[in-house]
Amino acid sequence: MTDRVGIAMDDTTDAEIIAASAVDAASFGLLFDRHVDRIYAYIVRRVGPSLAEELTAETFARAFADRARFIPLQESAGPWLYGIATNLIHNARRAERRRLAAYERAWARPPVSSDDFDRADSRVDADRVAPRLIAALIRMEPGDRDALLLFAWQELTYNEIGVALGIPAGTVGSRISRARQRLRVSLGETGDDRMGAV
């Protein structure tokens, strides 16, 4: 597939698109098309839909403005974009805390209606665990929460998270390990491995 400026999208790396945008700024739109949905989804989960469009637009505006400084350590610019988005989220931290508090309140509602009886067991279990999980995320150090959520929600590798947050992969591992331990403590150290994927 070829785009409007003649670049073959399927065979072109993000680094090549960014380099091409130095000559033809419109080609940066390919990078936007490739990554906007995942960046937007990540931001929505962190701060909610009211700020997500604005922060997503700002992420790509900053990426465009700073594209000459992009260092192609890997084929995908995704980690670089997540790093920009995470920095913008730090500026909107109060909104994220309100969002997590809203999740906590939502999970505190009465669990099930008779229409949901078939799903009652899993819903009751989730209703029991979710408020403690969300409260633990609220209390967590921002760096630990960033690493954990990039790993759990966006499924980035430790190396990709390191690029996104500007830290070594070993530090990412330490932050995720610390975050998991705090979650286990908050969930009552039941030995339950619900957080095993986190």
N, C-alpha and C positions, 0 to 999 in steps of 0.2 A: 504494500500500500504506500502511495506517495502522497505527501501533503501538499499544501498550496504553494510552498516555496521550493519544491522539488527534492526534499529530503525523504529517503525511504524510512518511514517510521519504524517498521518492524526490525530493521537491521541496524539502526542507529542507537548508539549509547547516549545516555544523558549527557555525558561529558562532551560528546560530539555536537549535540544539540546546543549546549551552552556555548561552545566555541563558535558554532555557526551564527549564534545570535549576536556576536560581536560585529559581524558584517551585515547581517540581516536581522534586525531586532524582532521581526515578526516570527522568526523561527522559534523564539522562546515560548510561543504559544503551544508548541508540541510538548514541552516539558510540563506546562500547566495542564494540558489535556491528559497526560500520562499519570499525574500525581494528585490532581485536585480532589478527587473523590476520597482518597485515603486520608489526605491531610485534613479535609473538612470533617470527616467522620471522627478523627482523633480529637480535633478541637471541640466538636459538639460534645463528645463524651467528657471532656475536661471542664468546659465552661458553659455548656448548654447552647441551644440554637440562637439565643438572642445576640450573642457576641460572635458566633462561629463564622458567619459570612464576612464580617468585618475583619476578623483575625486571619481568616483564610486569604482574603484579598491582600491584607498587609504582609502576610508571609510571602506571597509571590511577588509583591511589589519590592520588598526588601531583597528577595533572591535575585530579581532582575537588576536592581541597582548594584548589588554586590557580586554579580556574576563573574566579573573579572578576577575576583578573589577565590573563586571556587577551585578547590584542589581535588582533582579526580582520583581519589584513593581507591575507588571501586567504580563499577559500571553505572550503578544507580545513584542518582542525586537524592534519593529518598531520605537517607539519614541526615544529610545537610538540611533539607527542607524541614524535617522533624525538629532539628535543632533550632532553626529560626522560629518555628511555631511554638516550641517549648519556651523559648525566651519571651515571646509575646504573651504566652499564657502566664508566665511569672508576673508580668505587668497587670494581668487580670486575675491575680490570685484570689482576691476577695470574691469575685464572681464564682470561681471554682469552689471555694469553701461553702458558699450559699447553695450551689448545685449539689454538693455532697450532702449537705444538711437536708436538702429537699428529698434526696434519695432516702436518707435515713427516716424522715417523716413518712414517706410513701410506704416504706416497708413496715411501719408501725401500725398501719391500718388493719382492721379485721380481715383475717386471711381469705376466707373462701365463701362463695355462695353455693347454693345447692346445684346450680348449673355446672360448677367446676368440681363436683364431687370426685370424679375420676382422677383429677390431678391434685386432690387435697393433700396427700402425704408429702409430695415434693414441694408444694406451695407452703405448707406449714413449716417444713424443714427450712426452706429458704427464708420465710418470715422470721424464723428464730435466729438465723445466722446473719442475715443481711444488715440489721442495725449495728451489730458489733463490728462487722467488717467495714462498713462505711465510717463509723466512728474512728476506727483504727486508721483508715486512710486520711481522715481529717487531721488526726494528731501526728501523723508521720512527718518526718523531715521532708521538705519539698524535693530535695535531690533524690532521696530514697523513693518517694512517690513517683517522680518522673521516670526513674529507671524501671520501676515495677510496672507502671502502666504502659510504657513503650514496649516492654517485654510481653505483658499479658494481653493487652488490647490490640497492639499493632503487630505483634509477633516478630519484632526485630531481634536479630542476634545480638549477643553482647558487643561484638565489634561494631555493629551498626548503631547501637545505643551509645557506645563510646564516641563515635563520630558525631552523633546528634547532640550529645551533651558536652562534647569537648573534654572528655576524660578517658583514661586508659580502660581497656576492657576488663582488667583485673579489678579496677575500682567499681565498674558496673556490677561485676559479680559480687563484690562485697556489699554494695548497696542493696541488691536484690536479695541476697542472703539475709541481711539485717531486716529488710522489710518483711520477708517471709516469717522470720522469727517473731517479729512484733505482731504480725497477723495471727500466728499460732497462739501466742499468749492472749491476745484479745478474744480469740475464739475459745479460750479455756483449755488449751493444750489437751484436747480430747483424743489426740492421736488420729483424728479424722483427717483424711488427706484431700479434702475438698479443694484446698489451695494448691495442690500438687502441680497444677498447670500454670500457676502464677509464679 
